[in-house]
Amino acid sequence: FFFGPMVAPVPVRDLPLDIASCVSAFVSAADLAAWALTAKSVLRSVPSWPLPTASDAAVALLAPHFGPSFRAFAPVHCRRLTDAGVQQLVVCAPGLQVFSAAGCHGVTDTSLQSLTCGCPLLQDLCLNGCENITDAGLRAAAWHCQ
């Protein structure tokens, strides 16, 4: 049965920024970086990125496209994201306001220190399930935020 006109698929690179960020769970870091290059756009956020295979290399690939207006990054359950990837994020996106790394086991106190020292606009920080964040790291972050 035919229910309506056929719609041609739209490449990710042709989607508007807000739509592309919503589908980030279904595309790779390389796809997002290619889209940013093609669209000559700067990414503003990568919300809810539940890609267990995403890694520091994926962040390094995307980071040059973040720019100063990049505000939110949520690499949920990215077990291969480590302090090195978070440091790359902090360097490329000092205006970060939201960071949610729930279930990212490679995120440690070093990442927490990088975020609290390098992102002065940070307002929302979620580290649920980050088993390598210690009480000492949380105390140091709280002290720095005063």
C-alpha positions as CSV (number, residue, x, y, z in Angstrom):
1,F,0.0,0.0,0.0
2,F,1.1,3.5,-0.7
3,F,0.3,6.0,2.1
4,G,2.0,9.1,0.9
5,P,4.9,10.7,-1.0
6,M,8.3,9.0,-0.7
7,V,10.8,11.1,1.1
8,A,14.4,10.9,0.1
9,P,16.8,10.2,3.0
10,V,18.7,13.3,4.3
11,P,22.4,13.0,5.0
12,V,23.3,13.9,8.6
13,R,25.5,16.7,7.3
14,D,22.4,18.4,5.8
15,L,20.4,18.4,9.1
16,P,20.1,21.6,11.2
17,L,22.3,21.8,14.2
18,D,19.6,21.0,16.7
19,I,18.3,18.0,14.9
20,A,21.8,16.6,14.3
21,S,22.5,16.8,18.0
22,C,19.3,14.9,18.8
23,V,20.3,12.0,16.5
24,S,23.9,11.9,17.9
25,A,23.0,8.7,19.6
26,F,22.6,7.0,16.2
27,V,25.6,8.4,14.4
28,S,29.3,8.1,15.1
29,A,31.7,10.8,16.1
30,A,33.2,10.7,12.6
31,D,29.7,11.3,11.1
32,L,29.2,14.3,13.4
33,A,32.7,15.7,12.6
34,A,32.1,15.2,8.9
35,W,28.8,17.0,9.2
36,A,30.3,19.9,11.1
37,L,33.0,20.2,8.4
38,T,30.6,20.1,5.6
39,A,28.1,22.4,7.2
40,K,30.9,24.7,8.3
41,S,29.1,24.9,11.6
42,V,30.3,24.8,15.2
43,L,28.6,22.2,17.4
44,R,26.9,23.7,20.4
45,S,26.2,20.5,22.2
46,V,26.3,16.7,22.1
47,P,23.5,15.7,24.5
48,S,22.9,12.2,25.6
49,W,25.6,10.3,23.7
50,P,25.0,6.7,24.8
51,L,27.8,5.1,22.8
52,P,29.7,2.5,24.9
53,T,32.4,2.4,22.2
54,A,33.0,6.2,22.1
55,S,36.4,7.0,23.3
56,D,39.0,9.7,23.8
57,A,39.7,9.4,20.0
58,A,36.1,10.3,19.3
59,V,36.3,13.4,21.5
60,A,39.6,14.4,19.8
61,L,37.8,14.1,16.5
62,L,34.9,16.2,17.5
63,A,36.7,18.7,19.8
64,P,38.0,21.0,17.0
65,H,34.4,21.7,16.1
66,F,33.2,22.6,19.6
67,G,34.4,26.2,19.8
68,P,33.7,28.7,22.5
69,S,29.9,28.5,22.2
70,F,29.9,24.7,23.0
71,R,27.7,24.3,26.1
72,A,26.7,20.7,26.8
73,F,28.3,17.3,26.6
74,A,26.7,14.1,27.9
75,P,28.8,11.0,27.0
76,V,26.5,8.6,28.8
77,H,28.0,5.1,29.5
78,C,31.1,5.8,27.3
79,R,33.4,3.3,29.1
80,R,36.4,4.2,26.9
81,L,36.3,7.9,27.7
82,T,39.1,8.8,30.1
83,D,40.8,11.8,31.7
84,A,42.6,12.5,28.4
85,G,39.3,12.9,26.5
86,V,37.9,15.1,29.2
87,Q,41.0,17.3,29.2
88,Q,40.7,17.7,25.4
89,L,37.0,18.7,25.9
90,V,38.0,21.3,28.6
91,V,40.7,22.8,26.3
92,C,38.3,23.1,23.3
93,A,35.2,24.1,25.2
94,P,36.0,26.3,28.2
95,G,32.4,27.7,28.0
96,L,31.0,24.3,28.9
97,Q,28.0,24.6,31.2
98,V,26.7,21.0,31.3
99,F,28.7,17.8,31.6
100,S,27.0,14.5,32.3
101,A,29.3,11.4,32.3
102,A,27.0,8.9,34.0
103,G,28.6,5.4,33.8
104,C,31.9,6.6,32.3
105,H,34.3,4.5,34.4
106,G,37.4,6.1,32.9
107,V,36.5,9.5,34.4
108,T,38.5,10.1,37.6
109,D,39.3,12.9,40.0
110,T,41.7,14.3,37.4
111,S,38.7,14.9,35.1
112,L,36.8,16.5,37.9
113,Q,39.6,18.8,38.6
114,S,40.0,19.7,34.9
115,L,36.3,20.5,34.6
116,T,36.0,22.6,37.7
117,C,39.2,24.5,37.0
118,G,38.9,24.8,33.2
119,C,35.2,25.4,32.8
120,P,34.2,28.4,35.0
121,L,30.7,28.5,33.6
122,L,30.0,24.8,34.5
123,Q,26.6,24.6,36.2
124,D,25.4,21.0,35.9
125,L,27.8,18.1,36.6
126,C,26.5,14.5,36.7
127,L,29.0,11.8,37.5
128,N,26.6,9.0,38.6
129,G,28.3,5.6,38.3
130,C,31.8,7.1,37.7
131,E,33.5,4.6,40.1
132,N,36.8,6.4,40.0
133,I,35.6,9.7,41.5
134,T,36.6,9.7,45.1
135,D,35.5,11.7,48.1
136,A,38.8,13.6,48.0
137,G,38.1,14.6,44.4
138,L,34.6,15.8,45.3
139,R,35.9,17.8,48.2
140,A,38.6,19.5,46.0
141,A,35.9,20.3,43.4
142,A,33.6,21.7,46.0
143,W,36.4,23.9,47.4
144,H,37.3,25.2,43.9
145,C,33.6,26.1,43.2
146,Q,33.3,28.3,46.3
